[in-house]
């Protein structure tokens, strides 16, 4: 028996050596693929009912953040969307919950808040201060995160002085913080009955698709800044 083993030893050693070589090649290929494959990055959409998809039959597929995810997937980009919209949210409410939301890492932070402030007639300097504080929290927690601000407008029945002051909040914040800006989130959708639900304020599925297009024009270039993937 011992002699047979000894006679078979060279064959066995050769087999072991060949298996080790194959294993090494496979491991090397796996490590190379791992190094080449992109790490998934995250876009956090932080907003109110417009972001949450209020009134849509299936916000998980019809809200504008969900439609942004479909656009991302169609281009095979390594990004995932987190919808942190909350119906009824104000800038003050957003400031209260921002730290909890930022437990989710954000590579891009999309800020869509202020509409409910405007509808309540909140002083625009208060809204601006709250939104700035939210941005400060993002900058502190994720200094490298890119930020996009969604601009909003109020209907003329709020009074010209107020509507002008409100509209100016968002580009001012974008300029101060050097962020990207969607000039008006509801461009082409607001005050169009065919694109809104019965309340006249929240987009229907077709309107949400146009909102997604408005956002995509601004956010897509940010997804392509780092083409290491």
TILUM-942852 format. One record per residue (C-alpha): x, y, z; residue number from 1. Coordinates in Angstrom, 1 decimal. Layout:
N
+--------+--------+--------+-----+
:      X :      Y :      Z :   i :
+--------+--------+--------+-----+
:      X :      Y :      Z : NUM :
...
+--------+--------+--------+-----+
END
This chain:
229
+--------+--------+--------+-----+
:      X :      Y :      Z :   i :
+--------+--------+--------+-----+
:    0.0 :    0.0 :    0.0 :   1 :
:    2.7 :    2.4 :    1.0 :   2 :
:    4.6 :    1.6 :   -2.2 :   3 :
:    1.5 :    2.3 :   -4.3 :   4 :
:    1.0 :    5.6 :   -2.7 :   5 :
:    4.7 :    6.5 :   -3.3 :   6 :
:    4.3 :    5.5 :   -6.9 :   7 :
:    1.2 :    7.6 :   -7.2 :   8 :
:    2.7 :   10.6 :   -5.4 :   9 :
:    4.1 :   12.4 :   -8.5 :  10 :
:    0.6 :   12.1 :  -10.2 :  11 :
:   -1.1 :   13.3 :   -7.0 :  12 :
:    1.3 :   16.2 :   -6.6 :  13 :
:    0.8 :   17.2 :  -10.2 :  14 :
:   -3.0 :   17.1 :   -9.8 :  15 :
:   -2.8 :   19.2 :   -6.7 :  16 :
:   -0.5 :   21.7 :   -8.4 :  17 :
:   -2.9 :   22.0 :  -11.3 :  18 :
:   -5.9 :   22.5 :   -9.0 :  19 :
:   -4.0 :   25.1 :   -7.1 :  20 :
:   -3.1 :   26.9 :  -10.4 :  21 :
:   -6.8 :   26.9 :  -11.5 :  22 :
:   -7.9 :   28.1 :   -8.1 :  23 :
:   -5.4 :   30.9 :   -8.3 :  24 :
:   -6.6 :   32.0 :  -11.7 :  25 :
:  -10.2 :   31.9 :  -10.6 :  26 :
:   -9.4 :   33.9 :   -7.5 :  27 :
:   -7.5 :   36.4 :   -9.5 :  28 :
:  -10.4 :   36.8 :  -11.9 :  29 :
:  -12.8 :   37.2 :   -9.1 :  30 :
:  -10.7 :   39.9 :   -7.4 :  31 :
:  -10.3 :   41.7 :  -10.8 :  32 :
:  -14.1 :   41.6 :  -11.4 :  33 :
:  -14.6 :   42.9 :   -7.9 :  34 :
:  -12.2 :   45.7 :   -8.4 :  35 :
:  -13.8 :   46.6 :  -11.8 :  36 :
:  -17.4 :   46.3 :  -10.7 :  37 :
:  -18.9 :   49.6 :   -9.4 :  38 :
:  -20.0 :   50.1 :   -5.8 :  39 :
:  -23.7 :   51.2 :   -5.8 :  40 :
:  -24.1 :   54.8 :   -4.8 :  41 :
:  -27.2 :   56.4 :   -3.3 :  42 :
:  -29.4 :   59.4 :   -4.1 :  43 :
:  -31.6 :   60.5 :   -1.2 :  44 :
:  -34.8 :   62.4 :   -2.2 :  45 :
:  -35.8 :   64.4 :    0.8 :  46 :
:  -39.1 :   66.1 :    0.5 :  47 :
:  -42.9 :   66.3 :    1.1 :  48 :
:  -45.9 :   64.8 :   -0.6 :  49 :
:  -44.6 :   65.7 :   -4.1 :  50 :
:  -41.7 :   63.4 :   -3.4 :  51 :
:  -43.7 :   60.8 :   -1.5 :  52 :
:  -46.1 :   60.4 :   -4.4 :  53 :
:  -49.2 :   61.5 :   -2.6 :  54 :
:  -52.5 :   60.3 :   -4.2 :  55 :
:  -50.8 :   58.1 :   -6.8 :  56 :
:  -52.2 :   54.5 :   -6.9 :  57 :
:  -48.7 :   53.1 :   -6.7 :  58 :
:  -46.1 :   55.6 :   -5.4 :  59 :
:  -43.5 :   52.8 :   -5.5 :  60 :
:  -43.5 :   52.9 :   -9.3 :  61 :
:  -45.3 :   56.2 :  -10.2 :  62 :
:  -43.6 :   58.8 :   -7.9 :  63 :
:  -40.9 :   60.9 :   -9.6 :  64 :
:  -38.1 :   59.3 :   -7.5 :  65 :
:  -39.3 :   55.9 :   -8.6 :  66 :
:  -39.2 :   57.0 :  -12.2 :  67 :
:  -35.7 :   58.4 :  -11.7 :  68 :
:  -34.7 :   54.9 :  -10.6 :  69 :
:  -36.1 :   53.4 :  -13.8 :  70 :
:  -34.1 :   55.9 :  -15.9 :  71 :
:  -31.0 :   55.0 :  -13.9 :  72 :
:  -31.6 :   51.3 :  -14.5 :  73 :
:  -32.2 :   51.8 :  -18.2 :  74 :
:  -28.7 :   53.3 :  -18.5 :  75 :
:  -27.2 :   50.6 :  -16.2 :  76 :
:  -25.8 :   53.2 :  -13.8 :  77 :
:  -24.7 :   52.0 :  -10.3 :  78 :
:  -27.1 :   54.2 :   -8.4 :  79 :
:  -30.0 :   53.5 :   -6.2 :  80 :
:  -32.8 :   55.9 :   -5.1 :  81 :
:  -34.1 :   56.3 :   -1.6 :  82 :
:  -37.4 :   58.1 :   -1.3 :  83 :
:  -37.5 :   60.0 :    1.9 :  84 :
:  -40.6 :   62.0 :    1.1 :  85 :
:  -43.2 :   62.6 :    3.8 :  86 :
:  -46.6 :   64.0 :    3.0 :  87 :
:  -47.4 :   67.3 :    4.8 :  88 :
:  -43.7 :   68.0 :    5.5 :  89 :
:  -42.6 :   71.5 :    6.1 :  90 :
:  -39.1 :   72.9 :    6.2 :  91 :
:  -39.3 :   72.9 :   10.0 :  92 :
:  -40.5 :   69.3 :   10.1 :  93 :
:  -37.7 :   68.4 :    7.7 :  94 :
:  -35.1 :   70.0 :    9.9 :  95 :
:  -36.4 :   67.9 :   12.8 :  96 :
:  -36.0 :   64.6 :   11.0 :  97 :
:  -33.0 :   65.3 :    8.9 :  98 :
:  -30.5 :   63.6 :   11.2 :  99 :
:  -32.6 :   60.4 :   11.2 : 100 :
:  -32.7 :   60.4 :    7.4 : 101 :
:  -29.0 :   60.9 :    7.2 : 102 :
:  -28.5 :   57.5 :    8.9 : 103 :
:  -28.8 :   56.5 :    5.3 : 104 :
:  -25.6 :   57.4 :    3.5 : 105 :
:  -26.1 :   60.0 :    0.7 : 106 :
:  -23.8 :   60.5 :   -2.3 : 107 :
:  -26.4 :   62.8 :   -3.8 : 108 :
:  -28.9 :   64.6 :   -1.7 : 109 :
:  -32.0 :   66.1 :   -3.4 : 110 :
:  -33.8 :   68.7 :   -1.3 : 111 :
:  -37.5 :   69.2 :   -2.2 : 112 :
:  -39.1 :   71.2 :    0.6 : 113 :
:  -40.9 :   74.5 :    1.1 : 114 :
:  -44.2 :   74.1 :   -0.8 : 115 :
:  -46.1 :   73.5 :    2.4 : 116 :
:  -44.4 :   76.5 :    4.0 : 117 :
:  -45.6 :   78.7 :    1.1 : 118 :
:  -49.2 :   77.4 :    1.3 : 119 :
:  -49.2 :   78.2 :    5.0 : 120 :
:  -47.8 :   81.7 :    4.4 : 121 :
:  -44.7 :   81.0 :    6.4 : 122 :
:  -42.3 :   83.9 :    6.4 : 123 :
:  -39.8 :   83.3 :    3.6 : 124 :
:  -36.8 :   84.1 :    5.8 : 125 :
:  -37.9 :   81.3 :    8.2 : 126 :
:  -38.2 :   78.8 :    5.3 : 127 :
:  -34.8 :   79.9 :    4.0 : 128 :
:  -33.2 :   79.5 :    7.4 : 129 :
:  -34.7 :   76.0 :    7.9 : 130 :
:  -33.6 :   74.8 :    4.5 : 131 :
:  -30.1 :   76.2 :    5.1 : 132 :
:  -29.9 :   74.3 :    8.4 : 133 :
:  -30.9 :   71.1 :    6.6 : 134 :
:  -28.1 :   71.7 :    4.1 : 135 :
:  -25.7 :   72.4 :    6.9 : 136 :
:  -26.5 :   69.0 :    8.4 : 137 :
:  -25.9 :   67.3 :    5.1 : 138 :
:  -22.6 :   69.1 :    4.6 : 139 :
:  -21.5 :   68.1 :    8.1 : 140 :
:  -22.5 :   64.4 :    7.8 : 141 :
:  -21.4 :   63.8 :    4.2 : 142 :
:  -19.0 :   66.6 :    3.1 : 143 :
:  -18.5 :   64.9 :   -0.3 : 144 :
:  -22.2 :   64.6 :   -1.1 : 145 :
:  -23.4 :   66.5 :   -4.1 : 146 :
:  -26.6 :   68.4 :   -3.5 : 147 :
:  -29.5 :   69.4 :   -5.7 : 148 :
:  -32.2 :   71.9 :   -4.7 : 149 :
:  -35.7 :   71.8 :   -6.2 : 150 :
:  -37.1 :   75.2 :   -6.8 : 151 :
:  -40.8 :   75.9 :   -6.0 : 152 :
:  -43.3 :   78.6 :   -6.8 : 153 :
:  -46.5 :   79.8 :   -5.2 : 154 :
:  -49.8 :   80.5 :   -7.0 : 155 :
:  -50.5 :   84.2 :   -7.6 : 156 :
:  -53.3 :   84.3 :   -5.0 : 157 :
:  -50.6 :   84.4 :   -2.3 : 158 :
:  -49.9 :   87.9 :   -3.3 : 159 :
:  -47.1 :   89.1 :   -5.7 : 160 :
:  -44.7 :   90.3 :   -3.0 : 161 :
:  -44.9 :   86.9 :   -1.2 : 162 :
:  -44.7 :   84.8 :   -4.4 : 163 :
:  -41.6 :   86.7 :   -5.6 : 164 :
:  -39.9 :   86.4 :   -2.2 : 165 :
:  -40.7 :   82.7 :   -2.0 : 166 :
:  -39.5 :   81.9 :   -5.5 : 167 :
:  -36.2 :   83.7 :   -4.8 : 168 :
:  -35.4 :   81.4 :   -1.8 : 169 :
:  -34.3 :   78.4 :   -3.8 : 170 :
:  -31.8 :   80.0 :   -6.3 : 171 :
:  -30.4 :   82.0 :   -3.5 : 172 :
:  -29.8 :   78.8 :   -1.5 : 173 :
:  -28.3 :   77.1 :   -4.5 : 174 :
:  -25.9 :   80.0 :   -5.1 : 175 :
:  -24.8 :   80.3 :   -1.5 : 176 :
:  -24.2 :   76.5 :   -1.2 : 177 :
:  -22.9 :   76.0 :   -4.7 : 178 :
:  -25.4 :   73.3 :   -5.5 : 179 :
:  -27.3 :   72.2 :   -8.6 : 180 :
:  -30.8 :   73.6 :   -9.0 : 181 :
:  -34.0 :   72.4 :  -10.6 : 182 :
:  -35.4 :   75.9 :  -11.3 : 183 :
:  -39.0 :   74.8 :  -10.9 : 184 :
:  -39.9 :   71.2 :  -10.0 : 185 :
:  -43.4 :   71.4 :  -11.4 : 186 :
:  -42.4 :   73.1 :  -14.7 : 187 :
:  -45.0 :   72.2 :  -17.3 : 188 :
:  -47.1 :   70.5 :  -14.8 : 189 :
:  -48.4 :   73.1 :  -12.3 : 190 :
:  -51.9 :   74.5 :  -13.1 : 191 :
:  -52.5 :   71.9 :  -15.9 : 192 :
:  -55.6 :   70.0 :  -15.0 : 193 :
:  -54.7 :   67.1 :  -17.3 : 194 :
:  -51.5 :   66.5 :  -15.4 : 195 :
:  -52.7 :   66.9 :  -11.9 : 196 :
:  -55.0 :   65.1 :   -9.5 : 197 :
:  -58.4 :   66.5 :   -8.5 : 198 :
:  -56.8 :   68.8 :   -5.8 : 199 :
:  -55.0 :   70.7 :   -8.5 : 200 :
:  -51.7 :   70.5 :   -6.6 : 201 :
:  -50.4 :   66.9 :   -6.8 : 202 :
:  -49.3 :   65.4 :  -10.1 : 203 :
:  -51.1 :   62.4 :  -11.6 : 204 :
:  -49.0 :   59.6 :  -13.1 : 205 :
:  -48.5 :   61.6 :  -16.3 : 206 :
:  -47.6 :   64.7 :  -14.4 : 207 :
:  -45.1 :   62.8 :  -12.2 : 208 :
:  -43.4 :   61.5 :  -15.4 : 209 :
:  -42.9 :   65.1 :  -16.5 : 210 :
:  -41.6 :   66.0 :  -13.0 : 211 :
:  -39.1 :   63.1 :  -13.3 : 212 :
:  -38.0 :   64.6 :  -16.7 : 213 :
:  -37.4 :   68.0 :  -15.1 : 214 :
:  -35.3 :   66.3 :  -12.3 : 215 :
:  -33.4 :   64.0 :  -14.7 : 216 :
:  -32.1 :   66.9 :  -16.8 : 217 :
:  -30.3 :   68.2 :  -13.8 : 218 :
:  -29.4 :   65.1 :  -11.9 : 219 :
:  -28.1 :   62.9 :  -14.8 : 220 :
:  -24.9 :   64.9 :  -15.3 : 221 :
:  -24.1 :   64.4 :  -11.7 : 222 :
:  -24.4 :   60.6 :  -12.0 : 223 :
:  -21.9 :   60.7 :  -14.8 : 224 :
:  -19.3 :   62.9 :  -13.2 : 225 :
:  -17.3 :   59.9 :  -12.0 : 226 :
:  -17.0 :   57.5 :  -14.9 : 227 :
:  -14.7 :   55.1 :  -13.1 : 228 :
:  -17.6 :   52.6 :  -13.3 : 229 :
+--------+--------+--------+-----+
END
